Amino acid sequence: MIVKPVSIAICAPGKRLEREHADAVQALVAGDERFDLQFHPQCFARHGHFAGTDEERLAALVECANEPAIDAVWFAMGGYGANRIATDAIARMGAAAQNKRFLGYSDTGYLLAGLYKAGIGLPAHGPMVGDVRRDYGTAAMRRALDWLADGTEGLEPSLADQPPAAAFNLTTLAMLCGTSLMPDLTGHVVMVEEVSEHLYAVDRLFFHISQHLQGIAGIRLGRISDVPENDRPFGASEEEIAQYWCAKAGISYLGRADIGHDAANKIVPFGLAGRGA
């Protein structure tokens, strides 16, 4: 029996993808008939900070989402820029986007949030194509490809028998709060991670998000990595910060989550779908 390969479109809503990284992922699936990777030319465009102008990035994302022959959309990079096109992109998505999986993290969390709010497809927080450049990046690619092909091997372990979930970069979540892209997370376990922020900034971010997450099932803390050295110790660890603000806001602190800005980043589908049988 001939099995149709999973057709995965790759676009870059924010930062440009380097061709060498695209080539590395293509080499990884060479000869594997389960996958058909289609890199949109926009991935390699350059316009200042971005992978093309807002209009180019918007058009590429909408094209990938609305193409009926595409099964999933895999975001190439984070960086910055997804928030500039998210609202318009979601408004232009049609029926073909409804059955697609969307995978990314970091700045693409704006898109994941907006898609989830609009009930479009199955968004998930997990590895992006550009993670192939990291140590152990091959494992991250295999984890992502497995989930995009309806697998479950790379899921965040605490998802089993748990309420609906969502995961975000902490700064991205703080920026989402109060905007039109922010979904209703009542009853959800919310997982957060961060990179390259001082602990006082992490504390500030938790102050903000804790005011906007009333009614959630609880918070899980992912990795807070590459914390810059400050001119004085903050006096509390990242976990103590999370516990402090959860207690102040009456939110349950549920422990750690295996997510982060690294190649070990596990996959968190939004809601309850995407976890397998």
N, C-alpha and C positions, 0 to 999 in steps of 0.2 A: 504494500500500500504506500502510495506517495503522500507524504505529509508536507503540507505547505509551510515554508519557513515563516517565523515571526518577522514581520516587516517593521523595522524600528527606524523612525525618522529622528535625526539629530539636528537641533538648532541651538543657537546661542542667544538667549534673551538679554544678556548683559555683556560680559567680557568675551573677547575673541578666543577661539581655540587654535592652538598651534598645530600646523599640519603634521608635525612629527608625532604628536599625541594621537591624532586621528589615525595615522598610519599604524601606530602601535596597537590600537584597538582592532583595526581591520585585520592585522596580522594574527591577533589572538583568535579570531573567529574564522580565519582562512581554512577552508575545507570542512567547516562545521555547517552542515545543511539545515540546521535548526534556525539559523539567524540570517537575516538580510538587513545589513546596516546601510542606511542611506543618509549620508552627510549632506545637509543643505549647504550650497555654496556660501550662504550668508555667514556660516560659522567662521569663515576665514577673512571676512571683511574687516576693515579697520576704519574707525572714525573717532579720533581722539581716544577716550577711555573705552569706547564701545566697539562691539562687533557689527559695525555699520550704524547708520543713522537710526533714530527711533522708528522711522517709517520702514526701513529695510528690516529691522529686527521684528517689528510688528507683522509685516507681510509674511516673513518666513515662518513665524510661529503659527499664524492663522492657516497658512498653506499646509503645514504639516498636520495640524489638528483636523482640518476639514477634508483631507485626502482619504477617500473611502478605502483605498488599498493599503493604508498604513494602519498597523495594529497598535502601536505605542509611540509615544514621544519621549525622547530621552534628552534632557538638557545637557549641553556640552560643558558649560562653565557657570560659575556664580559671578562673583565680582560685584558690580553694581549696574543697574539699568532695568531690571525686570519690572520694578514698580512704575517706571515711566510708560510702559506699554500694556500693563496687565489689564486695566479696566477696558480699554479699547479692544484688546485681543479677545477677551472673554465675551464681549458683546457681539463679536463677529463670528463666533464659533457656532457651527450648525450641527445637524443630526449626526454627522460622521464622527464628531468629537466625543459623542456620548459614551461610546464603547471602548475608548482608548485608555491605556495606562499612561500616566505622566510621572516622570521620576526626576528628582533633583533635590537640592537643599541650598543652604546659604541664602543668597539674594533671591533665588527662584522660589523661595517660600512665599513671596507675594503672589505668584501665580498659583502655587498649590492651594493657598488659602482662598483665593478668589474662585478657583475651579470648584473647590469643596463647597463653598457658599452657594455657588450657582448650580450645584448638582451635576456638574459636567465631568464625565469620565471617572477614573480612579487615580487621584493624586497620591503620591507617597514621597516621604523624606528618605533619601538614600543616595548612594554614590552617583557622581556625574562622570562623564567621559574623561574630563580633565584629570580626574583622580588617578588615572593610569600612571601619571608622572611621579606619584608618591611612592615611598617605600611600601612594599606589599600591595602595589596598585593592581597587579594582576588578580589577586584575590577579590579586591573590590569590584573589578569589572565582572568577574564570574558571578559574584553575588547579585549584582544589578541585572545582568543578563538572565539569570535564573528567574528573578521575580518578574521581569518584563515578559518572560515566556510562561507565566502563571505558576512559577515555582514558589517554594516557601522556605528554602534552606537558609536564606539570609535575613530572616525576620528578627527583629529585636526580641530577645527571649521573654520579656515580661508580658508580651502581648497575649500569650496563651491564657484563655479563660478570663480575660480582662474586659472592662468596658471599652467603648469606642475610644480611639486615641488620635492624637495629632502630634506632630513634632516640628520644631522650628529652631533656627538660630535665634538666640536670645535678643539680639539687636533688631533683627527682622520682625520678631513678634512684637517688640515694644513699638516699632514704627507702624505696625499694622493696627494696633489698638486704636479704636475710635475712627477708623477709616471705613470706606464703603467696601473694602475687600475683606474685612474681618468677619469670619464665620461665627456662628453661635456654637460655642464649645461647651455648653452646659452638659454635664454628665460625662465629659471626656477626661481621660488621662492626658495631660499635656506634658510633653517632654521637651526639654530645652538644652542647647549646647552653645558654646561660645569659643572664640579664638582671638588671641592678640588684644585682649582688653585688660586694663588694670582691674584689680579686685574692687576698687572703689567704684569703677564704672559698672561692674557686675552688680554691685549692691544697688546702685542707682537704677539699673534696668529692672531688677527684681522689685524695687519700690514701685516702679511704674506698672509693670504687668500685673502685679498682685492686686492692683486697684480695678483691673478690667476682667478678671477671671473668676468672679464670684459664681458659684454654682457648678464649677468643674468638679470632677471626681478626685482630682489631686494632681500634683506635679511630680515628675521624675526628673532628676538632674543628670544630664549627659556630661561629657568631658568639657572642662574649661581649660583649654590648652594654650601654650605659648604665652603665659601671662607675663607682661613686661614688669621689670623690676621698678618699683616706685622709690621715691626718696625717703620713705619711711614705711615700716610694715603696716598693713591695713589692720591686723589684729584679729581677723576671722578668716577661716578657710571658705572656699566656694560653697561647700556643703553647709557650713554654719550660716552663711548668708542666705541660702535658699530656705533653710529651716526657720530662720528668724522672720523673714517676710511672709512665709506661709503661716506661721503662728500668728503674726500680727493681723493677717487678712482672714484667718479662719479657714485656710485651705489645707487639706491633708498633704503632708510631705510623704511620698511613697518610696523614697530611696533613689538609687542610681539607675540610669539607663545606658545601654551600650550604643550611644550615638556620639558623634563628634566630627570636627573638621579634620578627619584623618581617614586612612584606608581601612580602618576597622569599623567604620560607620555602618551600623546595621540599618535595616529598612523598616520604616514605620508607615504603613498605609493609613490614610486618613479614614476615620470611621471604623466600621467592622469588616468591610469587604477586603479582599486581597490577602486574607490570611490562610487560604486553603479551606478544605472541607472541615 
